[in-house]
Amino acid sequence: MKTIVLNASPRKDWNTAQLLKAATAGAKSIGAEVEYFNLYDLNFTGCRSCMLCKRKGVERCHCYWKDELSLIIDQVFSANVLFIGTPIYFGRPTSQYFAFMERLHFSTLSYDDYSNYFHAKVNVGMFLTMNATEEFYDKLYKEKFIDYANEFRLLNGEVCLYPAYNTLQVKDYSKFDMSSFNEEEKKETHEKCFPLDLEKVDTLGAKLSQ
C-alpha cells in the first residue's frame, strides 16, 4: 500500500501537522509505504488553464505544467491512500489546498462529456484544525466542508473527514494581541481533547491504508 500525505498548513509541526503525523503512524503500523510533503515548501501555483492535459492523444490524469506540484499529483494518482490536512482560514481551507485541488481536479476532467478520466481508487482522509468550537463548526462550517471533502470522490475511494475543534493558535497568548481568546480555557480544552484526536486519527490512518 502506498500512502501520500499532504500538509496544506504553513506550519510544519503544529496542529494540522500533528494530526497528519498521527495518521502517518497509523498507516505505517500496518506496513504502508508513506511519503509526506509540506505544500508550503513547494513552488507551485493553481491551475494556469494551459489546456495541455486536454490535448488529443496525451496521457490522461497528468498535469503537464512543469513545477514542483506536478510530480506530487502523479504520486497521488498512483497511490492507494491520500491524507490531506488543512487549518480553516476565514471559513475555508488554505490557499495552497485550493491550488492543489484545482490542478488535481482539472487533470481528471473530460471536456468531451465532463466525465472522470480517473478510474483507479484512492482512499482519502481529510483532516481539519480550527479555532472554532464544535458547535460553531456544526452551525457555520460543517456543510461546506463536507462539500469540500466530497470533491475527493473523483478519486473513487472512501472519503473520511476528521475535524479537530478549538485548537491552540499559539503556545503563549500573552505575547500577542488576541484578547478575544481565553488562554486558560483554550489550553484546558487542548490538553483534554487533542490527545484523543491524535489517537482517533492514528486508528483512521490505519483503517484507510488497509
C-alpha positions in Angstrom: 0.0 0.0 0.0 1.2 3.5 -0.9 0.0 6.5 1.2 0.7 10.1 0.2 0.4 12.7 2.9 0.0 16.4 2.1 0.2 19.1 4.8 -1.6 22.2 3.4 -0.8 24.2 6.5 2.1 26.7 6.5 3.1 25.3 9.9 5.2 22.1 9.8 4.8 20.9 13.3 1.7 22.4 14.7 -1.9 21.1 15.0 -2.5 20.0 11.4 0.9 18.5 11.0 0.5 16.6 14.3 -2.8 15.1 13.0 -1.2 14.1 9.8 1.8 12.5 11.6 -0.6 10.5 13.7 -2.4 9.3 10.6 1.0 8.5 9.1 1.9 6.5 12.1 -1.3 4.5 11.8 -0.6 3.8 8.1 3.0 2.7 8.8 1.7 0.4 11.6 0.1 -1.8 9.0 3.1 -1.7 6.6 2.1 1.1 4.3 4.8 2.9 2.3 4.3 6.6 3.2 5.6 9.8 1.6 5.0 13.1 3.4 5.0 16.6 1.8 4.6 20.1 3.1 2.8 22.0 0.3 4.1 25.4 1.6 7.6 24.1 0.9 6.9 23.6 -2.8 7.0 26.2 -5.6 3.7 26.0 -7.5 0.5 27.8 -8.4 -3.1 26.9 -9.1 -4.2 25.7 -12.5 -3.0 28.0 -15.3 -5.5 26.7 -17.8 -2.8 25.8 -20.2 -5.0 23.0 -21.6 -2.0 20.7 -22.1 -3.9 17.9 -20.2 -6.8 18.2 -22.7 -4.6 17.7 -25.9 -5.6 14.8 -28.1 -3.6 11.7 -27.6 -1.8 12.7 -24.3 -1.7 10.7 -21.2 -4.7 11.4 -19.0 -4.7 12.2 -15.3 -1.4 14.0 -15.6 -0.7 17.7 -15.0 1.8 18.9 -17.7 2.7 22.2 -16.1 6.4 22.0 -15.1 6.6 22.9 -11.4 7.0 21.1 -8.1 3.4 20.1 -7.8 3.1 18.1 -11.0 5.1 15.1 -9.6 3.1 15.2 -6.4 -0.1 14.9 -8.4 1.3 12.0 -10.3 2.1 10.3 -7.0 -1.5 10.9 -5.7 -2.9 9.2 -8.8 -0.6 6.2 -8.3 -1.3 5.9 -4.6 -3.7 3.8 -2.6 -4.4 6.4 0.0 -4.2 10.2 0.3 -4.1 12.1 3.6 -4.5 15.8 3.4 -4.7 18.3 6.2 -5.6 22.0 6.4 -6.4 24.5 9.0 -9.6 26.6 8.5 -8.7 30.1 7.5 -11.7 32.6 7.2 -14.1 29.6 7.0 -12.2 27.9 4.2 -9.2 25.7 3.5 -5.8 27.3 2.9 -4.8 28.8 -0.5 -2.3 26.0 -1.1 -5.0 23.5 -0.6 -7.2 25.2 -3.2 -4.3 25.4 -5.7 -3.6 21.7 -5.3 -7.3 20.8 -5.8 -7.6 22.9 -9.0 -4.7 21.1 -10.5 -5.8 17.6 -9.3 -9.4 18.0 -10.4 -8.8 19.7 -13.8 -6.4 16.9 -14.9 -9.1 14.3 -14.4 -11.9 16.2 -16.0 -13.1 15.3 -19.6 -14.1 18.3 -21.7 -15.8 15.9 -24.1 -18.6 14.9 -21.7 -17.5 16.2 -18.2 -16.8 12.6 -17.1 -13.9 11.5 -14.9 -10.7 10.2 -16.6 -9.5 8.6 -13.4 -10.6 5.0 -12.9 -8.4 3.7 -10.1 -9.3 4.0 -6.4 -7.6 6.2 -3.8 -9.0 6.4 -0.2 -8.8 9.9 1.3 -8.6 11.1 4.8 -9.1 14.9 5.1 -8.1 16.4 8.4 -9.2 19.8 9.7 -8.0 22.0 12.5 -9.6 25.2 13.7 -10.0 27.8 16.4 -13.8 27.2 16.4 -15.7 25.1 18.8 -17.6 22.0 17.6 -20.9 24.0 18.0 -19.6 26.8 15.8 -18.3 24.3 13.2 -21.6 22.4 13.1 -23.5 25.7 12.6 -21.4 27.5 10.1 -18.7 25.3 8.6 -19.8 21.6 8.6 -21.9 21.6 5.5 -19.5 23.3 3.2 -16.5 21.2 4.4 -18.5 18.1 3.7 -18.8 19.5 0.2 -15.0 20.1 0.1 -14.4 16.6 1.2 -16.8 15.2 -1.4 -14.7 16.8 -4.2 -12.3 13.9 -3.5 -15.0 11.5 -4.8 -13.2 12.0 -8.1 -10.6 9.5 -6.7 -13.3 6.8 -6.4 -12.3 5.7 -2.9 -13.6 6.0 0.6 -13.5 9.6 1.8 -13.3 10.4 5.6 -13.5 13.9 7.0 -12.0 14.4 10.5 -12.4 17.8 12.2 -10.3 18.8 15.3 -12.0 21.6 17.2 -10.8 24.6 19.3 -7.1 24.0 18.7 -4.4 26.3 20.0 -3.2 29.1 17.7 0.0 29.8 19.7 1.9 28.5 22.7 1.9 31.7 24.6 -1.1 34.0 24.1 0.4 36.7 26.3 2.8 37.7 23.5 0.0 38.5 21.1 -3.0 40.8 20.8 -5.5 38.0 21.0 -7.7 39.0 23.9 -10.9 37.6 22.4 -9.5 34.1 23.3 -9.2 32.8 26.8 -5.8 31.2 27.0 -6.6 29.1 30.1 -9.8 27.7 28.5 -8.1 27.0 25.2 -5.2 25.2 26.8 -7.5 23.2 29.0 -9.6 22.1 26.0 -6.5 21.3 24.0 -5.0 19.2 26.8 -8.2 17.3 27.2 -9.3 16.8 23.6 -6.3 16.9 21.3 -4.6 13.7 22.6 -7.9 11.9 21.9 -8.0 13.3 18.4 -4.5 12.0 17.8 -5.5 8.5 18.9 -8.6 8.5 16.7 -6.6 9.8 13.7 -3.9 7.1 14.2 -6.7 4.5 14.0 -8.3 6.1 11.0 -4.9 6.2 9.2 -4.5 2.5 9.7 -8.1 1.8 8.6 -7.8 3.8 5.3 -4.5 2.3 4.5 -5.6 -1.4 4.8 
